[in-house]
C-alpha cells in the first residue's frame, strides 16, 4: 500500500540536484494549506533549480522517504545526511500568510 496522504502521481516540488542524484534529500516539507510535499538537498531551494515531479519519482530515487510518509501537514523533517535519522518539527508560520 502507498503510505503517503497524496497519490503517487501527485506533483511535488524538488530541485535538479536531487533528481539528478547529485544530492540526497535532506529537508522535506509537508504544507499545511494544500498538503503538498517539497524535497530539497544540501544546496537548498533556488528557483533556477526547481522541478515539479511526481511524488513517486522522488520516492523511487530515495526510498528512505517512506520513513516520513506519515509526516503531518504543517510539519517538516530534516537530517544531516542520508545515514542520519529524520528529525521532525512543526513548520514555522508562513510570513506571507499575514
C-alpha contacts under 8 A as a table, 3 or more apart, distances in Angstrom:
res1	aa1	res2	aa2	distance
2	X	7	X	7.76
2	X	8	X	7.55
3	X	66	X	7.28
3	X	69	X	5.81
3	X	70	X	7.12
4	X	7	X	7.07
4	X	69	X	4.92
4	X	70	X	6.47
5	X	69	X	7.69
5	X	70	X	7.65
6	X	10	X	6.09
6	X	35	X	7.77
7	X	10	X	5.32
7	X	55	X	7.62
8	X	54	X	6.64
8	X	55	X	5.48
8	X	56	X	4.85
9	X	54	X	4.88
9	X	55	X	6.03
9	X	56	X	6.38
10	X	54	X	5.25
10	X	55	X	5.54
10	X	56	X	7.90
11	X	36	X	7.80
11	X	52	X	6.10
11	X	53	X	5.41
11	X	54	X	4.60
11	X	55	X	6.19
12	X	36	X	6.48
12	X	37	X	5.31
12	X	38	X	5.78
12	X	39	X	7.78
12	X	52	X	5.56
12	X	53	X	5.40
12	X	54	X	5.70
12	X	55	X	5.70
13	X	37	X	6.58
13	X	38	X	4.67
13	X	39	X	6.38
13	X	50	X	6.90
13	X	51	X	5.85
13	X	52	X	4.89
13	X	53	X	6.55
14	X	18	X	6.99
14	X	19	X	7.64
14	X	38	X	5.68
14	X	39	X	4.81
14	X	40	X	5.68
14	X	45	X	7.88
14	X	50	X	5.83
14	X	51	X	5.27
14	X	52	X	6.41
14	X	53	X	7.28
15	X	18	X	5.59
15	X	19	X	6.60
15	X	39	X	7.43
15	X	40	X	6.23
15	X	41	X	7.57
15	X	45	X	6.75
15	X	46	X	7.74
15	X	49	X	5.08
15	X	50	X	4.49
15	X	51	X	5.27
16	X	19	X	5.14
16	X	20	X	5.94
16	X	49	X	5.16
16	X	50	X	6.31
16	X	51	X	6.29
17	X	20	X	5.30
17	X	21	X	6.06
17	X	22	X	4.97
17	X	23	X	5.41
17	X	41	X	7.06
17	X	49	X	7.45
18	X	21	X	4.98
18	X	22	X	6.01
18	X	23	X	5.06
18	X	24	X	5.87
18	X	25	X	6.38
18	X	39	X	7.97
18	X	40	X	6.91
18	X	41	X	6.13
19	X	22	X	7.66
19	X	58	X	7.20
19	X	61	X	7.52
20	X	23	X	7.80
21	X	24	X	6.68
21	X	61	X	7.65
23	X	41	X	5.51
23	X	42	X	6.61
24	X	40	X	7.98
24	X	41	X	5.46
24	X	42	X	7.41
24	X	62	X	7.77
24	X	81	X	7.51
24	X	82	X	6.60
25	X	28	X	7.38
25	X	39	X	6.01
25	X	40	X	5.31
25	X	41	X	4.51
25	X	42	X	7.52
25	X	62	X	7.72
25	X	82	X	7.59
26	X	39	X	7.62
26	X	40	X	6.13
26	X	41	X	5.02
26	X	42	X	6.37
26	X	78	X	5.36
26	X	79	X	5.24
26	X	80	X	6.57
26	X	81	X	6.43
26	X	82	X	7.25
27	X	39	X	5.93
27	X	40	X	5.18
27	X	41	X	6.41
27	X	76	X	7.32
27	X	77	X	5.83
27	X	78	X	4.38
27	X	79	X	6.77
28	X	37	X	7.12
28	X	38	X	5.55
28	X	39	X	4.74
28	X	40	X	6.48
28	X	76	X	5.50
28	X	77	X	5.18
28	X	78	X	6.30
29	X	37	X	5.63
29	X	38	X	5.08
29	X	39	X	6.76
29	X	74	X	7.72
29	X	75	X	6.31
29	X	76	X	4.36
29	X	77	X	6.59
29	X	91	X	7.68
30	X	35	X	5.86
30	X	36	X	5.70
30	X	37	X	4.65
30	X	38	X	6.66
30	X	71	X	6.90
30	X	72	X	6.79
30	X	73	X	4.98
30	X	74	X	5.79
30	X	75	X	5.69
30	X	76	X	6.04
31	X	34	X	6.03
31	X	35	X	4.82
31	X	36	X	5.26
31	X	37	X	6.40
31	X	73	X	5.26
31	X	74	X	5.00
31	X	75	X	7.07
32	X	35	X	5.50
32	X	36	X	7.89
32	X	73	X	4.40
32	X	74	X	3.99
32	X	75	X	7.55
33	X	36	X	7.96
33	X	73	X	7.79
33	X	74	X	7.70
35	X	73	X	5.61
35	X	74	X	7.97
37	X	55	X	7.81
39	X	58	X	8.00
40	X	43	X	7.68
40	X	44	X	5.82
40	X	45	X	6.36
41	X	44	X	5.70
41	X	45	X	7.90
45	X	49	X	7.25
45	X	50	X	7.13
46	X	49	X	5.50
46	X	50	X	6.34
47	X	50	X	4.91
53	X	57	X	6.58
53	X	58	X	7.41
54	X	57	X	5.27
54	X	58	X	6.90
55	X	58	X	5.48
55	X	59	X	6.40
56	X	59	X	5.06
56	X	60	X	6.05
57	X	60	X	5.21
57	X	61	X	6.59
58	X	61	X	5.27
58	X	62	X	6.42
59	X	62	X	5.01
59	X	63	X	5.12
59	X	64	X	7.70
59	X	65	X	6.01
59	X	66	X	7.16
60	X	63	X	5.93
62	X	65	X	6.03
63	X	66	X	5.67
64	X	67	X	5.61
64	X	68	X	7.90
65	X	68	X	5.57
65	X	69	X	6.56
66	X	69	X	5.00
67	X	70	X	7.64
68	X	71	X	5.29
68	X	77	X	7.50
68	X	86	X	7.63
71	X	75	X	6.44
71	X	76	X	7.22
71	X	77	X	7.78
71	X	88	X	7.88
72	X	75	X	5.55
74	X	90	X	6.14
74	X	91	X	5.52
75	X	88	X	7.04
75	X	89	X	5.73
75	X	90	X	4.23
75	X	91	X	4.75
76	X	88	X	5.72
76	X	89	X	5.52
76	X	90	X	6.07
76	X	91	X	5.61
77	X	86	X	5.86
77	X	87	X	5.27
77	X	88	X	4.27
77	X	89	X	6.28
78	X	86	X	5.38
78	X	87	X	5.33
78	X	88	X	6.66
79	X	82	X	7.16
79	X	84	X	5.84
79	X	85	X	5.96
79	X	86	X	4.90
79	X	87	X	6.12
80	X	83	X	7.97
80	X	84	X	5.91
80	X	85	X	7.98
81	X	84	X	5.30
82	X	85	X	7.74
93	X	97	X	8.00
94	X	97	X	5.49
94	X	98	X	7.88
95	X	98	X	6.17
